[in-house]
Amino acid sequence: MSGAVRWRRAIVSVVLWWGGLSLSLWLLSRAAGQPTVPARCAASAVLLVAVGEAGDWLRRRWRAYRRSRSTRLPPA
């Protein structure tokens, strides 16, 4: 997979997560009877998506680090 395709797929994924989360937050607040503005729900969704993506990135880096440590030979 080329770099451009990988970036495009990542961007589309984040945008879809953001849109779905924004809509979910807005619907939940409407169902709870709270006054809401879609822009505020979208801003909250941006924060949640950013934290989630950062956590996923850290998880993948940590897993790669552990795998590289387990395949190294001990010093002789």
C-alpha positions, 0 to 999 in steps of 0.5 A: 500500500502506498503512502498516499493511500495509507494517509487517505485511509487514515484521514477518512477513518478519523473523519468518520469516527468524528462525524459518528461521535458528534452525531451520537453526542448530539443525539444523547444530549437531545434524548437527555433533554439538555440544550445543546449546540451541534458545534459544541458536540463536534468540538467534544468529539474532536477531543475524544477522537484525538485522545483515542487516536493518541492512545491507539498510536501509543498502544501500537508503539508499545507493542512494537517495542515489546516485540523488538525487545523479545526478539533480541538476543541477550548479550553474551 
